[in-house]
Amino acid sequence: MDTGFFEVEVQNRLVRGLRLISTIPTYGSQGKWHPEKLFFLARDEIEAQQMAHEQLRKRRMLGISKRTAKRRKINREIEIINIRRLA
């Protein structure tokens, strides 16, 4: 299969609470939606989507340690808007 260059439009924010129960955005700028475009070299749209999700999930939460985030149940909510093949 041939690889292609994909543009993935995503938006993310930090939320408090478990994913199954209603989530509450955190206070401050990290609780607001941040749209951005990410570019990946992938085989298909599904792989590009997985790579974008993984990259955003690994991103550091500014000013919040991993222990505090786990104790306060702070997670990153990720929404993929659009996936487009460029070349």
Secondary structure, 3 states (H helix, E strand, C coil): CCCEEEEEEEEEEEEECCCCCCCEECCCHHHCCEEEEEEEEECCHHHHHHHHHHHHHCCCCCCCCHHHHHHCCEEEEEEEEEEEECC
